[in-house]
C-alpha cells in the first residue's frame, strides 16, 4: 500500500504542471528583417525579462579564429552610439534591474531583468546593442586581457580545468565542437578589430536573433515598441551553418595525459550521444540520473563505490546536449595508474544492466519526479523561462514543443532505456582519457 501511495503522490505535481503549461501564453512572429519575437505574458511576475539570443556560438568559429563568440559577449557591453562607453550596465542598474550574458557552443544570449514598467528601456538597450555597437581597438585590447585571465582562472590553472574540452576535441572536429569555447591564447592574442567587425556583421543580425519579452506585459503595447526599436535594423546575409561535426571512425580511443598539480589518478570515459532535440534525449537524461543521481538508487553509488572497494574513489556520469551532438561522460578518481581495467569492467557491468535488465519501476518513477521538480521551478520564473524558450526557437523544430517537455519525460519507459543504452553505449565508439599526476 505504501508503494502505491508513493507513486500517486509523485504523479500529482506532474498533472498540475501539465495543466499550467497548457495555459502558458506564447505569441510569436517575425519582423520584415527576420527578427523572431517571442512574447510571454505572466501576470504573476512583477518584473520583465528582455533578452536577445543570437544563433552563434563557438561552433561557428573557424580555425585560427577561435574565441570570437565569447569575446563578443564582453564587447557588446561596452557602449553604443547612444550609450556612452561603460554606461550600459549602469543604465539598467539605475532603473532597478540587472543584466548579464552567456555564450556556449550554439548560442550567445544577452538579457536584462527590469521592473515591468521599464520594459521600453530594455527594448531600447537591446536594439542599440544590435544596431549601434561601438567597438574600439582600445576596448578590444582591454577586454582581451580580461578574457585571457578568465581562461586561466576557469581552465588553465586548474589541473583538470580543460578535461571537458579534451573530451570534446577527441570526439568532434576542431572547427565545430572540438575547441574550448573561450578560444586559444594564440587566437585571442592575434584577434584584430577587422576580424571582430566581420564576425559581428555576419552573425549579430536580426535574421540570426530571437528577441524575447517575458513577464507582466501588455502584448499589443509591447509589439508597438518592438516595431519602433527594431524594424529599421537591416537584415543580414544568409548564414552558412557548419555541417561536419563528428570525426572519422578512426578516433583515438585511449589517451594518456600527465598533469602538473594533479593529486589523484583521474579517468574520463566518453560516449558520443544524441543532440538535444533528438526524441531520445529525455531517455538519456533519465539514464544519466539512474547511473549517477540520488544515492538511494544510483547504480554507481550503490554498486561501484561500496565501503569495501578501495580502488574506485569517486565516479559520476554527466550528459551534455548540444544542437548537433551530445556526450555522456563518466568521470572517475581511482587509486592507482593500474586501476583503469578494473574501473572499465565495473562501469561496463552497470551499462550492461541498463541494456538487459528492466529498471525498477519505483526507481524510474523517482527519477521522473526529480526532473519534474527541477523543471517546475525552472518554468515558474520569467528569467529561466525566457532562456529556455529562446533555445527552443533556435535549436528545436518548433518553439511550442517546449510545452511537451514534461510529457516527454513522463513517457519514458524501461524498454526505452534498454533500447537507448544498447544504441549508444558501444565500446567501439567510446574514448578513454587517463590523467596521471606529473
DODRENNU-766294 format. One record per residue: residue in three letters; x, y, z of N, C-alpha, C in turn. Coordinates in pm, whole numbers, plus 50000, padded with zeros to 5 digits. Atoms other than C-alpha are relative to their C-alpha. Example, Ala and Ser with C-alpha at 12.3 -4.5 7.8 and 13.67 -1.06 7.14 Angstrom:
ala500894988150000512304955050780500905012050000ser499184988149994513674989450714499235010950073
***
This chain:
unk500844988050000500005000050000500875012550000unk499144988449994502825024250083500605003149863unk499424997850131504345018949741498995006349905unk501044994450086501045026349565499785014750032unk500204986249960500535058149765501165008749954unk498814992550039504085068849687499925003849852unk500104997450143503505065849312498945010649972unk501054990250019500245085449331500495013950037unk499494987149957501975113349523500965005849897unk499074995350101504665115349256499265005849880unk500714996050121502055119648984499295013450015unk500784987849981500245149249141500685012249941unk499394988150057502815176149058500124999649849unk499925001150144503135162648704498705004949935unk501294996150055499415167348639499815015150011unk500144985749979499375202248789500895007749904unk499064993050087502445212348592499544999549855unk500495001250137500955199048266498895009949974unk501104990650017497825219748320500525014349991unk499444986650004499895250848388500675002949867unk499354997950128501925245948071498995001949889unk501054998050101498715243247869499505014350001unk500484986249988497845278047996501075010449970unk498934990550033501195293747905499695006749867unk500334992550121500565321047652501275004749933unk498864995850080503245324547386499475006149871unk500334994050129502925348047092501295001949924unk498794999450082505475345146812499715006449866unk500114994350134506025364846496501375004849955unk498754995150058508745377646264499825014249948unk499964987050068509605413046165500484997949857unk499625001150142510305420145798501494997549984unk498555002150010514065419845869500454986350051unk499675013549958513885384146001500114998050149unk499945001649855513975391146374498804992350049unk501095007849942511945364846554499695005250140unk500444994449873509925377246850499154989850074unk500825008549913508525356747139499535008550117unk500584992749888506165373447386499334990150094unk500555009149898505255355647709499415008650112unk500694992049899502675371747932499794991750126unk500165006549870502745362548303499625010750101unk500494989449911500595384548526500484998250143unk499505002449865502075368548837501455004250018unk498604996149996505565381148751500105015250008unk499934985549986506305416448880501035006649909unk498934994650083509305420448652499844995649856unk500015004150140510065416148287501434996649958unk498725003750059512895398648106499985004049854unk499814996950142514075413247777501334993949960unk498775006850039516605390947604500124998749850unk499735002750141518225386847265500964988349993unk499145011750016519585352747180500384998849853unk499465001250136521815350646874500414985549975unk499675013950036522235317546694501464999549953unk498575000650028526015319546711500724996350130unk499185004149887528425302146943501364995949951unk498635003350039531905288046939500074990049885unk499965009550111530955261046689499955007149864unk500034992450124530535288546427501355006249966unk498684994150023534185298546455500834991249907unk499145007550092536885288146210501374998450062unk498665002549949540375275146266500835012849998unk499154988149982542825301946386499205012450037unk500844988649962539885324446477499014995650108unk500895005149895538515308446793499845010250113unk500254991549885537015325847093499225012749970unk500634987450037535215353146898498605001550060unk501364998949947531675344947014500035004150147unk499894996449859532675346247379500585014050017unk499414986649995534805377247317498925010649979unk501084990450027531745394747175499025000950116unk500834999149880529805385747486500485011350090unk499414989249922532185410047657499865013549928unk499924987450074532465436147383498665007349990unk501304993550020528735442447344499415005850128unk500394992549881528555456147697500725013650006unk499174988049990530965484447617499215012949980unk500744987850028528625510147467499545000349856unk500534998550135526855522047153500105014649961unk499994986050043526455554046954499205008850094unk500864992249912523805564847203500144996550148unk499725003649861525085547947520501495001550022unk498564997749980528435561247646500724987350047unk499185011349961531245536347697499954998050152unk500025003449859530885518548031498705003250072unk501234995749935527355531248096498824990549981unk501155008850031525175503047959499474993250126unk500435007049880525105483148282499465009850105unk500484990149903524675514648491498585004649969unk501344995850040521585524748292498964989950050unk500935010549955519945491348370499924999950151unk499955000349854521065491748734499225011650060unk500694988249946519745527048791498484999549979unk501445001850021516355516148660499444988850088unk500465010549909516175489048927500164985949948unk499845013350058517345459848717501444995349998unk498635004750022520395439748620500064993349864unk499855006350131521815424748303501164990350004unk498965010150006524005395648206500014993749862unk499905006850129525025373047918500754987050017unk499165012050003526485339147835500184995549856unk499705005950130527995320947541500264985250017unk499625014150001528155283947464500314995749857unk499685004650135528785262247159499025005149896unk501064997850098525475271146994499425014149996unk500694987149993524175305047110500765009950087unk499564989549909525025338247270498755007650043unk501244994549945522395353547498500315012050088unk499934987849919522115388947636498615002450058unk501334998149941519335396047882500055010050114unk500174990349893518045421448130498734996750078unk501195000749916515655418848422499725014250049unk500404986449965513735451248485498624999850064unk501394998549959510625462748669499125000749875unk500855001450119507715456448432499795013249927unk500284987350067507095493348366501215005649925unk498804995550069510685497248239500324991649876unk499725009050112510305472447952500515007549877unk499584992350117510795500047692501515003050006unk498574997949984514245507347834500774987749953unk499335012450040515205470847789500004998049849unk500085001350146514005470647428500975009649932unk499094990150059515955502247352501454995450012unk498635004549980519165488247500500344988549905unk499725011450089518875455847301500055004349854unk499944995150139518165474646978501305007649977unk498734992950010521175496947044501164990249987unk498935010050003523355466447105500084993549862unk500045006550130522245451546773500365009649886unk499884990850113522315482946557501185009650011unk499024989249986524825507646704501174996850092unk498905002449905527595489946899501255007649957unk498744993450028530865508746925501124991150053unk498895008949965533845485146921501295007249964unk498754992750022537195502646961501204990850021unk498795007849980540735489546944500415000250147unk499694999149858541255501947298499144990250081unk500905009249931538215482247414500394985549976unk499585013750032539425450847235501254996350080unk498755002849928542895453447390499744998050149unk500315001349857541445458347739499254986950027unk500825012049977538905430347704500804987449971unk499175011650033541485406947552500714994850125unk499295004249879543435406447878499024994350104unk501015005349908540235400948078499604985849960unk500385013350049539255371347858501134990050024unk498875008949978542735356447881500124996150147unk499965003049856542665359148259498854990850038unk501155009049975539215342948259500354985849961unk499615013450043540635313848064500954993750101unk499055005349902543495310048310499294995450127unk500685002949873541225311048616499054988249988unk501035010250013538485288548482500534986649950unk499545012250065540525263248287501474996950022unk498595003550010544295265448253500694998250135unk499345000849869545215269948621499424989350091unk500565011349924543155240148735500494987149935unk499445012350059544645205348690499104993349897unk500935006350094541525191848520499065010349938unk500864989450050540155225248406499624998649854unk500275001650144540355216048037499514986049964unk500325014050028539205179948073498764998549911unk501205001250086535765185847918500355002949855unk499624996750137537345201947613500964989749942unk499215011450047539845173547595499074989449942unk500985009950046536865150247563499385004349867unk500654995250121535165171947302500955000049881unk499044999650110538345175347097500294986149946unk499785013750045538745137647083498814994849918unk501205005350064535155131846969499575007749876unk500584991650104534405161146738501075008549932unk499044992150077536085182846476500355012850072unk499504988149930538145211946598499185012449966unk500684987850043536245237846395498515000150036unk501394999849953532885227946545499984999150152unk500115001749855532625213446895501324995950066unk498765005649949536255203446936501005009850057unk499054990749939537795235147080499345007050118unk500474992949882537495254947401499145011949959unk500914989050034534555279247388500655013650014unk499394986949972536755307047520501125003249902unk498984997950101539285302447238501404996950051unk498605002549963543015295547234500705013350028unk499234988049969545525320247374500585006149872unk499414995050124547155322847031498985007949919unk501034993150079543895332146860499545012850068unk500394987949928542965356847132501055011049982unk498934990150013546355373947101500005006849864unk499904994250135546125379346726498685005449946unk501294995150048542415388246700500055015149978unk499934985950037542065421846526498615006149993unk501274993050013539355448146501499334996449868unk500565004050130538905438846134499304986650011unk500615013249980538215402846236498705001250076unk501194998649919535725413446500498875006949924unk501034993250078533895437146269499344990549901unk500545009850095533485409246012499134989850071unk500785009849923532255384846278498665005950041unk501244993549960529685409746404499055001549881unk500834997650117528435418346057499364987149950unk500515012950049527965381545980498924994350091unk500855007649910526225369046293499035008350085unk500834992349907524765397446501498995008549924unk500994993950088521935404946263498614995150041unk501345003749953518165403946319499534986349952unk500435013050051517635373346098500764988350061unk499315010549925520005354046327499725001550149unk500284996949860518365365646650498564997050036unk501345001849943515395358446872499885009650118unk500274990649892514015386247092498874994450086unk501035004949909512065375147399499665010850101unk500474991249892509955396147634499074991450084unk500725009349914508685375947929499705006650133unk500384994249872506735388348230498655006749994unk501304993249990503855411248322499945011249898unk499994990550111503455428547985498625001049936unk501154998350089500715442447766500474996249860unk499515005550126501105422747443499985010449888unk500134990750112499835449047198500915012150016unk499124988749975501735477447361501464996249975unk498645004950020504925456847361500334998649852unk499785001450144504525449246991500325013449935unk499794986750058504345486246908501435004950025unk498674995249966507575494147089501084991449935unk499055008650071509365463946939500125004649856unk500004995350139508375476046595500795013049987unk499324987150004509645511046672501514998450010unk498575001049974513035499846800500764990749905unk499285010350074513845470446572499724999449850unk500395002250141512105473546234501015005749901unk499094993550094514775496046080501414994150000unk498695006550000517725473446160500094991149875unk499955007550127518855459045824500264985150020unk499815014550000518685421945758501404996549952unk498675004450042521995403645725499934989549891unk499945010450102523145378845466499644986450059unk500325013549955522035342745485501254993450058unk498865005549927524265324245731500214985349964unk499645013950025526075292345639500354993450132unk499785007349874526005267445925501034988949981unk499065011350010528755242045997499234986949985unk500685012750027527905207045881500804987950047unk499165011449962530845184845976500335000850148unk499844999549855530835176446344500814988350055unk499345011849945531995141046409501244996549921unk498755004250064535505129146339499794986649928unk500085013150065536145099146113500014988750103unk500185011349908535655064546263501284995850070unk498745004249938539355060546344500415009350113unk499714991549885539105081746658500934992650096unk499095005949903541905075646907499214996650126unk500895004449893540195055147176500615001450139unk499384998649867542745059447455501095010649995unk499004989349991544805089547557500505001050144unk499404997649868547205094147849500495014450006unk499534986449980547865128847984500635001050138unk499304998149872550345138548256499845014750040unk500444986749960549155168748453500745004750125unk499324994149886551185190948682498965004750102unk500904995849892549485196549019498864990650026unk501075009749979547095167148984500364990750115unk499705008149882546825147449308499594985449982unk500535013650011544775116949210499934995549853unk500215005850133544605093748911498535002249962unk501374996950043541555105048713499794994749859unk500335006150130539795089048418498655005349953unk501264996350063537115101548178499694989749893unk500505009050103535095076847973498895007449928unk500964991850073533185094647697499334992649886unk500785005750110530425083347462499345011249921unk500804990650079529045103647171498534995650006unk501435003349992525255105547210499225009549909unk500884992450088522305123547053500035015050030unk500134985649979521675160847011498815002850092unk501034996749901519355179447248498584999049946unk501365000550055516375179847010499574985949958unk500345013950034516515142246946498964994850098unk501095005049914513445124347080500504990750110unk499455008849896515715101047280500805007750105unk499234992349901517415129547469499414998950141unk500545001949865514935127347763500324986250059unk499665013549953515635089947782501434999950054unk498604999749956519375096447806500165008150128unk499944992449876518815122648075499584991350119unk500455009049893516925097048281501054989150026unk498945009949984519635071048216501155005750084unk498914993649926522265095448344499685001250147unk500414998849861520295101348661499954986450070unk500005013449942519845063948717501434995550031unk498605003749976523585059048684500625007950114unk499264991349909524615088548895499135010950060unk500894990349939521695105449067499954998550151unk500215001549857520255101849414500684987250051unk499255011449947522385078749629499094988450041unk500925010849963519255058849723499844989749889unk500235009450109519045043749377501124999949894unk498964998950102522135053949176500784987049983unk499265012350027523745023749009501475001650041unk498594998049966527205038649051500215000950151unk499864998449855526685048749414499834986850073unk500345012349928525215015349516500924988349963unk499325011950049527284991649304501505001749974unk498604998150037530655007749226500885005250113unk499134994449895531815025349540499514996350141unk500305004049862530805004849841501245001850087unk498904997249907532955009050151501184990449983unk498915009650009534944977550085500845001549873unk499244998050123536074989349738501015011250021unk498944990049976539405007149781500635004949870unk499404996350129540105011449408499305012249939unk500764988950057537305034349285499645009750112unk500244990149896537255065849496498755008449971unk501134991550039534665085849300499644996749857unk500435001950138532575080648989498625006549981unk501314994150031529725100348831499865001649850unk500314998650142528025104248495499325013349975unk500614987350039527055136348317499704999549851unk500384999150142525185141247989499915014649960unk500084986550055525605172747781499424999149860unk500705000350128523355180147486500165013549930unk499834987950080524095205047208499134999149876unk500904999550116522395214946885500194988149906unk499715010450098524105188546671500604987350056unk499335011549940525875164846909499664999250148unk500135001349855525875152147265501084990950052unk499015008749939528185134847508499494995050134unk500155005149865527845112247807501414997250050unk498675001949945530955114348020499904994150140unk499915006349869531785092248315501365003750057unk498784994849939534355108448543500294992250128unk499655008249884536215087948799501375003750055unk498704999249934539035090349050500314986150054unk499655013749962540905057949115501304999950080unk498895001149905543615045049346501375001049936unk498665000450060546475039949101499904999749848unk499945000150145547575040848740499554986649942unk500375013450047546845003648712498524996950022unk501405002649964543195007748816499045000849882unk500924997650113541795015748471499244987549955unk500765011850044540914979948360498884996350098unk501015003149899539074974148688498845009849991unk501054989950010537165006748656499114997649878unk500785002050123536114999948296499124987750010unk500805012249983534974964948384498785002750086unk501104996849910532844978748667498965009049931unk500934991250074531355006448450499214991949898unk500675008250102530584981748172498924991250062unk501005008649935528734959548418498715007750028unk501194991949972526374988148509499295003949871unk500634996950129525804998048147499304987749944unk500645012450046525064961648071498684997750072unk501275000949928522394962248343498925008249932unk500974991450068520704991048163499544993749868unk500335006050129520804971647837499114987650014unk500605013449992519484938447967498944998350107unk500915002049889517514943248288499085012150017unk500934988849983514354964348327500305007850128unk499794991449883514744993748564498844998250097unk501025000949897512864990548891498975011349980unk501024989650025509525009148835500025011350102unk499964989549898509855027649165501195009349979unk498834991850029513345039449072499715009249881unk500324992050117512135051148731499055011350035unk500954989849958509245069748891500685010950084unk499284990549916511555085949145500855009449914unk499174991950088513895097948869499135010149925unk500904990850070510995112748673499555011350092unk500414989949903509865130848986501065010850017unk498914990549985513285146949021500055009849883unk500004991350118513145160348666498825009650003unk501194991449994509605173448712500225011350099unk499764989849898510595191749031500945010849948unk499034990450052513545207848856499365009249897unk500574991950106511515219648558498835008550048unk501044991549942508595232148766500625012950049unk499324988149949510995255748939500545008449884unk499414993050115512625264448607498975008649928unk500994993150084509435274448427499145009950077unk500804990549923507905294048711500695013550017unk499304987249994510415322248668500185005349858unk499914994050133510345346148373501424999249946unk498614999950045514145347148362500424986649940unk499595013150049514695309848324499104995549884unk500895003750110511635305448102500445006649870unk499564992850119512875332047860501224993449939unk498805006850048516225314347835499644987049930unk500365013150055514645280447772499215001249870unk500874999150117512035291747521500765005149878unk499204995550114514575310247304500914988849950unk499275011950044516665278347298499114991549910unk500925008150080513615260147168499805006149862unk500144993950133513255285346887501224997249913unk498785001450081516885283346772500404985549976unk499355013150003517715247146844499054988249983unk500995010650019514465227246812499155003449879unk500804997750120511965223646530498935010650023unk501084990649971509155242946697500135005250142unk499934994149867509175267146988498954993850093unk501105005149918505845253347109500274985950052unk499665013349949507485219147159500405000550147unk499644998549860508565232947495498874995550091unk501145003849917505055225647621499904984850017unk500045014749991505615188347562501174994650082unk498805004549930508775187447772499704990250112unk500335008949889507135171848073499504986549951unk500535012750050505215145847874501104991649937unk498875007650055508485136347703500674991750109unk499425007449888509855126448044499024989750054unk501005009249947506625110748163499874987449916unk500205011350090506515088447857501154990249992unk498845008950007509945072447908499694986950072unk500255013349944509655035047969501314992550021unk498825008649979512045007948081500494994549867unk499595004750133512014994847723500805010749926unk499254989150062513155029047602501425000550053unk498684999549938516025028347847500904988949946unk499225011150054517174994147728500395002649854unk499734997450143516895004347362501085010749982unk499034989150013518835037047403501374995850052unk498735004849947521505020547617500714991049899unk499415008950100522064993947352500515007849879unk499644992150118522235020347079501275008250022unk498934990249982524735044347236501194995250082unk498895004349916526875025147485500784988849931unk499225009150081529145008847230501485002250033unk498584999049962532705001547347500875004949885unk499184996450115534005006746995499915014949966unk500174985850031532785042746988500435009050115unk499664991849886533815054247331501485003649999unk498604996449980537035071647425500295000150150unk499554999849861539025069947745501215009350010unk498874991049974541295097747872500434997750145unk499465002549866543525089048167500955011450037unk499194988849950545015117848366500874995050115unk499065004749899548145109848567500725012050062unk499194989549938549905131948822501385000349937unk498694998750064553065145648663501114997050100
***
